[in-house]
Amino acid sequence: DQIRVIRQPPGTIEKKVILVDLDAVNKRLQEDIVLVAGDIVEVPVSGGKQFLRSLLGSVVPAVAQLPMRAIPY
């Protein structure tokens, strides 16, 4: 999983993009970076999570439209 950290060094208008391999950081193969104020962190959504969210986004409203049955007691 590639994570992008977008950083603007003080006093400049340029933005620096730092790519971080999350798997490598978790396995301690790559050093974790220290975030500073103003950093923008972009974490991509995995394919499985995106599919699940779209599925839930279409199923939940459909279930809400189903008729309800009241059971008297």
N, C-alpha and C positions, 0 to 999 in steps of 0.2 A: 504494500500500500504506500503510494507516494503522497506525501503531505507537502503542501507548498506553504512556505512562510514568506510573506511579502513585507519587506522592511524598507523604510525610507530613512537613510542616514541623516542625522541632524545637519541642518544648514544646506541641504541639497534638495533638488526637485526630482532626482532620479530615484527609482524604486529598484531594490535588489530582491531577486527571487532566490530563496534557499530551498532546495529540495531535500526532504528528509525521508528516508526509507524506514517506515515504522517497524517492519519486521526485523530489520538490522539493528535498530535501536533496542528493541525488546530482547534480541539475542546477544546484546552487548557487542555487536560487530561494528557499530557506528556510534559515535558520541552523540548524546542528546544535546540539543542546543538550548540555550537559555533565552527565553522570550523577553523582549523589552517593551516598554510602553509604546503603543502605536502599531505593533506588529499585527498583521492580518494573517490568520491561519485558515487555510482551505483544506478541508478533509473531504475527499470524494466519497460518495455513497457507493457501497459495494453493489454488485448486480443483484445478489439475493435479497438484500434489504430493499432495493428499489422495486423489485418485483413484488415483494410482500406488501410494501406500502401502497403500490398501485392496486393490488388485489383487495386489500382492506379498504382502500378508498372507494372501490366500486361495490363491494359486498355490504359494507355497513349501511350506506344509504338505502340499498335495496331491501335489506332486512327491516329497516325502520318503516318502510312503506307497506309491509305485510299487515294484513288485518289481525287485530287482536281479538281474542275470545275471552269473554268474562265468564268465569265459572261461579255460579251462585253457591253459597253455602248455607 
